[in-house]
């Protein structure tokens, strides 16, 4: 088995769970520029998710305090939370891909030999990456269409297309993550669900 930092070395069940490993800063083991790209995407994900969740919490608490203490809620609270939900959702799909947490239908995959699982994982990663990049392209053009309509949010009075910029960003990062996973599987002997998650089962669980 190839060397891998304990903070990243995880295995995942064929359904939805992952065994809980140590949580720490992500460091890519991909070589050269690929590692820089992987680490860069990981940092962008972390900043977007942390900022989005923190701002949503502050906004929601401030709105509750304003409503029940000062009898005057924040007029922009609902719109701001809607923007932050979009941010968290599309940064989150990239984060989930990085940690191998997207739902997998693996009944057939699990019956294959190690060699064919490796081939399938490479193909799945490449196809998923291409689909995500395609969605990023189409969502970018959708934003251009929205920008041309000139619509603005009623409370915040900002253009609607500003609220959607995270959609192509999230799709692009997810697509890049899947393509990096394909490369990881090509250059490594083990099978990886993502650049930092090994395919397999937790030893404490029974394979079904």
N, C-alpha and C positions, 0 to 999 in steps of 0.2 A: 504494500500500500504506500502511496506517495506521502511525503511529509506534508502536514497541514496544521496550522495553528489551532490549538484546542478551542479557541473562541469561535472558530468557524466550522470545525469538524462536527457535523450533525448527520443523523440519518432520519429518514422520514418513512412513516407507514404508508401503505398504499391507499389510505383513505384521506384523512384530513389532519392527523396529529403529527407533531414532531416531538422528539425527546428534548427536554429542556437542557441546554448546555449553558456554559458561561456566556454572559452577555458582555461585550466589549466593543471597542472600535473595530471597524471592518478594515482589513488589509488584504488586498488582492494578491493571489499567488500567480496570476497570469504574467507572462514575461513582457518586459519592455513597455512599449507604448500601450499595449492592451491593459496592463496593470494600472497605468496612469488613468486610462479611460474608465476602468472599472471603479477605481477609488474615487474618481471625480464624480461619477454618477451616484455612488453611495453617499458622498457628502451632500450633494444636491438634494437627494431624497431625505436625508436626515434634517437638513435645514428647513425644507418645505413642510415636512410632517410636523416637526417640533413647533415651527412658527404657526402653522395652521391650527393645531390643537390648542396651543397656548392662547392665541387670539380668540378662538371660539369660546374657550372657558372664560376668559376675561369679559368678553362681550356678553355672554349669557348671564354671568353673575352680576355684571353692572346693570343689565336690563331688569333682572329680578329685584335688585336693591332699589333701583329707580321706581319700579312699579309699586312695590309694597311699602317702601319707606317714604319716598317723595311723591307718590301717586302720579308719577310721570315717567312712563317707559321711554326707552330710546327709540326714536322714530326710524332709525336706520338699522336696528338690530337684526330684523328678519332678513333683510337683503344682504347684510354683511355675513351672516351665518350661511346663507345660500352660496355666496362666493367661496367661503372657506370650506364648505362641504365639497365643492368641485375640486378645490386645491388638494384636499386630503385624499379624496377618492382617486384622483389620477396620479398623485405621487405615490399613493398606497399600492396601486397595481404594480408599479415598478419594484417597490419594496417587497411585495409578496413574491414576485418572480425571483428576486435575488435570494430570498430565503426558502424557496421551494414550497410555498404555502398555497399556491393555487390548487383547486380541486383537480384530482387526476382520476381518470377512469382506467384502472390498471389491471382489470381482470385478465385480459389477454396478454398484456405486457409481462405480468408476473410469471406466466407459464413458459416464457421464452428462455432460451439459454443466455448466458452472460454476453456472448458475442452479439446475439441478435437484439438483446436489450440495449447494448451500447449503440448499435446501428439505429435502432428505433429512437433512442433518446436524441441522437444527433439530428435525425430527420424531423422529429417533433420540434426541437429547438429552432431549427432553421425555418420551418414552415410558420411556427408561432411568431418568430422574429419578423418575417416578411409580412405577415398579416398585420402585426402591430405597426410596422413602419407604413404600410398602406393606409391604415386608419389614421395615422398621424398626418399623412399627406391630405387625405380627404377632409379631416377636421380643420386643417389649416385653410383649405379653400372655403370651408363653411364659415370660418371666422372672417375671411375676406368678404363673403356675402353679407354677413351681419354688419360688418363695418360700413359697407356701402349703403345699408338701409338707414343708418344714422339714429337708431333707437337708443334711448338712455333710460337708466333706472329711475323710477319716480322719486325715490327718497334720496339716494346718494347723488343723483344727477350725473352719473358717469356712463360712458358708452357701454352698451350691453356686451360688446365683443371683448372688452377688457376682462370681463368675468370668465371668459372661455379660453383665455390664452394657456391655461394649465392643461387643457385637453390634449392638444398636439404634443406639448412638452412631456406629459405623462406617457402617451403612446410611444413617443420616440425613445424615451429612456427604457421603457419595457421592451421594445423591439431590440434595442442595443443589448440589453441584458440577456435576452434569449440567444442572440447571435454569439455573445461572449460565452454562454453556456455550451453552445455547439462547439466552439473552438476549444474550450476546456476539455470536453469529452474527446476531441480529436487528439489532443496532445498528451492526455493523461491515460493511464491504464485503467483506473477505476471509472465507475459510472457516476456522473454528477447530475443531480436535478437542477442545480444552478452552479454558479462559479464557486459557491462556498458550502454546498450541501450535498453530501454523498447519498446516492440511492441505496435503500436498504430498509431494514426493520430494526426497531429498538429491541435489544436483547431481552427486555422485560415483557415484550408483547409476543403474542402468538400470531403467526402469519395465517391469514384467513383466505 
